[in-house]
Amino acid sequence: MALRADLQALLRNAAERYALAGVPILPLYEVRDGRCACGWLKCERPGKHPRTPNGVHGASADPAVVARWWRWWPTANVGAATGHRFDVWDIDLPDAGPLLRQYLGDLAEVWPAARTGSGGTHVFVAPTGRGNRTKFMPGCDWRGTSGYVVLPPSVHISGNAYSWLNEPLWLLPTLVPAGPVGLLEALAPQVPRTTPARAWHANRVDPYAEAALRRECDAIAAMPPDSGRNNALNRAAFSLGQLVGAGVLSVDSVSTALLHAAARSGLSEHEAARTIRSGLAAGQRSPRSRRGAA
């Protein structure tokens, strides 16, 4: 069912208003007739992935650019790049109340937040400089540098619209409130205990493995659209994951390098991150030595 004309106007006006407030905006595919408008029947992020080739890296706070996008795609959902005007604490739980009260205290009722189309909660906090993190607490993700979120009044695959729970302060002449200390401590990655032997091993650089990493990343970055980029990225992640399993590359270095390569090829960050995570996990289950590197 086509989006009503009044909802189209709401989407366009909201996108332009966010841009005027300095929020980098990007148009997302909308939900049409119960499925993602991208046309892929097996789309895993219906109504949530970018329409623009550069994805989140092409987000703009220029009202003229945003207005032009919504002339081209008047039914597009509204996405916002995080890490600029705000980060987002993404709580994918049916009742976020206990967590909000635990970390926000008396401010929980007035903190800028939105209800997602799936019934979760987006909590907006001042940029931390941190990147994205998944499951840093049960049911909780973090959207920071190089991330993005869906903003109201976008429509979810369920048919429910995203909506504001509290007036977003970043649309007013004020700053987004800084995340409370307890929340930021929970977000900080745990530092593993490292023995001298492990530290020595972790700091070693295997030239052959590093060359394999560069080779795979260069190949992904050079792939044109419609050339099986996602499948190639999965194969690269699997191959490099085998070297991670062998202890000659680190998960962080491979993930970061492949994400940059995928972005250069035009793949969206969320799609690429999911593919890389899957390929690395599979590769680590079948470790091989540097002699088997591709």
Secondary structure, 3 states (H helix, E strand, C coil): CCCCHHHHHHHHHHHHHHHHCCCCEEEECCEECCEECCCCCCCCCCCCCECCCCHHHHCECCHHHHHHHHHHCCCCEEEEECCCCCEEEEECCCCCHHHHHHHHHHHHHCCCEEECCCCCEEEEECCCCCECEEEEECCEEEECECCEEEECCCECCCCCECEECCCCHHHCCCCCCCCCHHHHHHHCCCCCCCCHHHHHHHHCCCHHHHHHHHHHHHHHHCCCCCCCHHHHHHHHHHHHHHHHHCCCCCHHHHHHHHHHHHHHHCCCHHHHHHHHHHHHHHHHCCCCCHHHCC
